[in-house]
Amino acid sequence: MREIRYQLIFDGKVSPEDEMGTVMRVETRASFTSQTDPLFTTGAPQAVLTANVEPDDFGGFREAGEIVFGGGTISFTTEGDGHIGDSSIVTHQLGSSLLRIESGTGAFTGATGTIASVFTVSENAQIRDSQSAVIFLKD
């Protein structure tokens, strides 16, 4: 097994996926830094994350999605429930979740690992997500 890591900041938007607003769609992008492993960056100028989020009535949520990198994709789901609530800025909510890497494609085939996500959502549905990940790849 081989271990790789990333730390990226994803910016984008949140919008209702259905008419009832019971599923939210997250679409974000992250620019790579000079310290990002070439496995992530080769062939792509940015990482692109799309996910569906199902909030509950108590500040929790479940999320499932995919991140497209230069070398392939990883698919993830929440480990337990994520949480979102008020923040010190009245116009923003603060949330966090642990995301379990379920699978991957391309260079990430067979990937496992965890992504820690801490994010804010503004009153105009803009999301900023700081992610730190540890990914294990088969040799």
C-alpha positions as CSV (number, residue, x, y, z in Angstrom):
1,M,0.0,0.0,0.0
2,R,1.0,3.6,-0.7
3,E,-0.1,6.6,1.3
4,I,-0.8,10.0,-0.3
5,R,-2.3,13.2,1.1
6,Y,-3.8,16.5,0.0
7,Q,-5.0,19.7,1.6
8,L,-7.2,21.8,-0.6
9,I,-9.8,24.5,-0.3
10,F,-12.9,24.0,-2.5
11,D,-15.1,27.0,-3.4
12,G,-18.5,26.8,-5.0
13,K,-22.2,26.8,-4.5
14,V,-25.0,24.8,-2.9
15,S,-28.4,24.5,-4.6
16,P,-31.6,22.5,-4.1
17,E,-31.5,19.2,-6.1
18,D,-35.2,18.6,-5.8
19,E,-38.3,20.8,-5.5
20,M,-38.8,20.1,-1.8
21,G,-35.3,21.0,-0.9
22,T,-34.7,17.7,0.8
23,V,-31.5,17.1,-1.2
24,M,-28.9,19.7,-1.8
25,R,-26.4,19.7,-4.6
26,V,-22.8,20.9,-3.9
27,E,-20.6,21.9,-6.8
28,T,-17.1,23.2,-5.9
29,R,-13.6,23.5,-7.4
30,A,-10.1,23.7,-5.8
31,S,-6.9,25.0,-7.3
32,F,-3.8,22.9,-6.7
33,T,-0.7,24.2,-5.0
34,S,2.9,23.5,-5.8
35,Q,2.9,21.0,-2.9
36,T,0.0,18.9,-4.3
37,D,1.1,15.5,-5.3
38,P,1.4,15.1,-9.2
39,L,-1.0,12.2,-9.0
40,F,-3.8,14.7,-8.3
41,T,-2.6,17.5,-10.6
42,T,-1.4,15.8,-13.8
43,G,-3.9,16.5,-16.6
44,A,-6.2,18.8,-14.7
45,P,-5.9,22.5,-13.7
46,Q,-8.3,22.0,-10.7
47,A,-10.1,19.4,-8.6
48,V,-13.8,19.3,-9.1
49,L,-16.2,18.1,-6.4
50,T,-19.9,17.3,-6.9
51,A,-22.0,15.8,-4.1
52,N,-25.6,15.3,-2.9
53,V,-26.4,16.3,0.7
54,E,-29.4,15.1,2.6
55,P,-29.9,17.3,5.7
56,D,-32.0,16.2,8.7
57,D,-34.1,18.3,11.1
58,F,-31.4,18.4,13.8
59,G,-28.4,20.0,12.1
60,G,-27.0,16.7,10.7
61,F,-26.6,15.5,7.2
62,R,-25.5,12.7,5.0
63,E,-23.4,13.3,1.9
64,A,-22.3,11.2,-1.1
65,G,-20.2,12.5,-4.0
66,E,-17.1,12.4,-6.2
67,I,-13.9,14.4,-6.7
68,V,-12.3,14.5,-10.1
69,F,-8.6,14.9,-10.1
70,G,-6.1,14.7,-13.0
71,G,-5.2,11.1,-12.3
72,G,-8.8,9.9,-11.8
73,T,-11.7,10.1,-9.4
74,I,-12.5,9.2,-5.8
75,S,-16.0,8.6,-4.5
76,F,-17.0,9.3,-0.9
77,T,-19.8,9.1,1.7
78,T,-20.1,10.6,5.1
79,E,-18.7,8.5,8.0
80,G,-21.7,8.8,10.4
81,D,-23.4,12.2,10.2
82,G,-21.9,15.5,9.3
83,H,-23.0,18.6,11.3
84,I,-23.9,22.2,10.4
85,G,-25.0,25.1,12.5
86,D,-24.5,28.7,13.4
87,S,-21.1,30.4,13.3
88,S,-19.7,33.6,14.8
89,I,-20.5,35.3,11.5
90,V,-24.3,35.8,11.4
91,T,-24.5,35.3,7.7
92,H,-22.6,32.0,7.6
93,Q,-23.2,28.5,8.9
94,L,-20.2,26.4,10.0
95,G,-20.1,22.6,9.3
96,S,-17.9,19.6,9.5
97,S,-17.8,16.0,8.4
98,L,-15.6,13.0,8.0
99,L,-15.9,11.5,4.6
100,R,-15.0,7.8,3.9
101,I,-13.4,7.1,0.5
102,E,-15.4,4.3,-1.0
103,S,-13.7,3.8,-4.4
104,G,-11.8,5.4,-7.1
105,T,-11.0,5.3,-10.8
106,G,-7.8,5.7,-12.9
107,A,-4.8,6.1,-10.6
108,F,-7.2,5.9,-7.6
109,T,-8.6,2.5,-8.4
110,G,-9.0,0.6,-5.1
111,A,-8.5,3.8,-3.1
112,T,-9.5,3.9,0.6
113,G,-9.0,6.5,3.3
114,T,-10.6,9.5,5.0
115,I,-11.3,13.2,4.1
116,A,-11.8,15.7,6.9
117,S,-14.0,18.5,5.8
118,V,-14.6,21.8,7.6
119,F,-16.8,24.3,5.7
120,T,-18.8,27.5,5.7
121,V,-22.0,28.2,3.8
122,S,-22.9,31.9,3.3
123,E,-26.5,33.3,3.1
124,N,-26.2,33.4,-0.7
125,A,-25.4,29.7,-0.8
126,Q,-21.6,30.0,-1.4
127,I,-19.6,27.2,0.2
128,R,-16.0,27.2,1.2
129,D,-14.7,23.8,2.2
130,S,-11.2,23.1,3.7
131,Q,-10.3,19.5,3.2
132,S,-7.4,17.4,4.5
133,A,-7.2,13.8,3.2
134,V,-5.2,10.6,3.7
135,I,-5.6,8.2,0.8
136,F,-4.3,4.6,0.6
137,L,-3.6,3.2,-2.8
138,K,-2.7,-0.4,-3.8
139,D,0.8,-0.8,-5.3
